Amino acid sequence: MRVALLADRFTPDPGGLSVAAARIARQLVEVGAAVETFALGDDLPPGAQRLDELGDCVPVWRLGPARDPEETQALLFERLAARHDEAPFDVIHGLYLVRSGFLAAYAGRYLDVPSVVSARGNDLDRAIHDPGRAAHVLRALDLASAVTAVSAELARKARALSPQARVEVVPNGVDTWVFHPVPHDEQLHATLELAGRAVIGFAGELRHKKGLTTLLPALAKLAEKRPVTLLAAGGVRSDAAGYVELFQRRHPEVRLALLPQRSGPELPPVYALMDVFVHPSLRDGMPNALLEAMACGRPVVGASAGGIPDVLGDGGCGLLVPPGDVDALVAAIESLLDDRPRAEALANAARERVAREFTPEREAKRYLSLFRELAAAPRTGRTAAAGPATR
């Protein structure tokens, strides 16, 4: 089973999509697929190509982006088609509907190869409302052999937009060998000056979509009753920096320990310092950071947005609050700070749930089963009726 994996971002690019693409590529190889990845290389001249390796098992074809997006997409299409001529693929998988998903679905029809496109979050939450990108989203949904979504909510949106599409939910996975409870790092704790303070944790890039304008006011309210520090790993998005700076000036009583992006193995000691992990997104797919914190045994509070309810379920392994509700977020955090036995019980249940239901192996096996089914099915697209693709 040869799989072409197209991703808008791929390691070492920042962001959850990059993390997910690398994880899926590695794990597909672990469960028996041969994977080649196609991604952009921003350090390359326009149209230049470079072959990298992810570990020792996944070739990564990097292409220098052209000045305009349309030319870049055309170059990627041509490179994928040329590589298929050299060593044919059994399936083409596009992560994220706007660019990679559309390209995968279009190339699949052109090359008479099954295609799978994956809805990750922003594509169906925001891009679909942009006239300049909606057409690609809709055509990706219509042209693909199958659509996957990381949450039940995204699957519902995909079916609403393309009622005839085959849509399946394939949740994200997290490696519990990498993300697991670790001892408290006293030196890091002292360096960050966390002694005597309630430590509220966040991971990923601080930005408005992730509930920044809910989180910071909630911290200000918490600080009225106890010393509070926000420990955030992942930096601040440029368009949110002004809001964060203004908050710091107005609320010096709330300390902000803002760490830059860290690799996966570097994160468990950071998670271990968090008394409560929060993920107050206004909208989301299935956030890797939430799964990581749960795998590291942290009590969590999440907004009931996107795939977060899919992960936290009925509340037995974390607390859910309405998106944008500052008072509800404050109450949930306080309840866990004030009742540590309950917080510990939720944290233990969270880790068990992730280890049982949200593993990379489970994720990859679902994809591979779908790929094999599609590859074995008779071709029904227009290219099949016309015979093999020619160029």
C-alpha positions, 0 to 999 in steps of 0.5 A: 500500500503506497500512500501519497500524503499531502500536508499544508504544514509538515514538521518542523513547521509550527502548529497542530497540523504539522504535528498531526501530519508527521504523526500520521506519516510515521504511524502509517509506516508502523502499521504497514504502509509505504508513505511519501509526503509532499509539502512546501519548503519555504527556504527553497527558491520558487519551484526548487525541489528537495528530498528530505527524510522523516526519520529513516522511513518517510521521504518528504518531497519539499517544493519551493513556493512560487510567488502566487498560490495558484502557481504553487498549487500547479507545481505541487500537482505536477510533482505529485503526478510525475512521482506517480508515473515513477512509482504509482500510489494506491491512494492520495491523502490530503490533510486539510481541505483548502489546499492539500485536500483539494489538490489530493481530490483533484489529482486522485480523479486525474490519476484515477487513484482513490483520494481521502481528504481530512477536515481538521478544523479551520477548513470547515469552521472558517475557510468555508466562509471565505469566498476565495477559499470556499470553492476549494473546500466544496470541491474537495468534499465532492471529488474525494473518494472519502472524507475523514473528520477529526470530530463528530461536529466536523463530520456533521459540517462536512455532510451538510456541505456535501450530502453525498460524500462518504464521511468518517470520523478518525480522531487524533492520537497522541503517543503516550510513550512521549506524553506521560506523567513525569516527576515535578521539575523543581529547578524549572519550577523555581526558574519560572517563579511558580512557588506559592501560585496557582499554575494554570496551563495552556499549550499551543499558540496563544490566539483569539480562536483558542479563547485568549479573550476568555482565558485572560479575563478569567485569570484576572478574576481568579487573581482576586482570590489567589496568586495566579500564573499562566504557564503557556508553552507555544508563544503568542500569535502576532495578531494577539500580541497587542492584546496580551501586552495590554492585559499585562499592563492592566493586570500585573497581578497575573503573571504570564510565563510565556514559553516558546514552542517546544518539541514533544519530548520537552513538553511533559516537564512543562505539563507537570507544573500545571495545577489545571490545564485549560483549553477554552477554544471558541472553535477547534478540531481535536486539539493535540494539546488537550490530548497531550495534557490528558496523557501527562495526567493533568486535570483539564478544563475545555470549552464545549467546542469542536472535538473537545466534547468528543475527548472529554465525554460526559465529564468523567475525565475533565470539565466542559464549559461553554465557549466564551463564558468567563464566569463558567471557566473561572468556576471550573478552574476554582473547583479543581484548585479547591478539590485536589482529590477530585482533580486527581481522579479526573486526571487519572481517568483522562490519561486512561481514556487517552491511552485506550481510545486516542492512540496513534496506532488506532488512528493509523489503523483506521486510515489504513483500513479505509485506504485498503477498502478504497484501493480494492473497490472498482473505480467509479469516477469519470477518469475510470470511465474514460480509461487510464489517465494520460498526460 
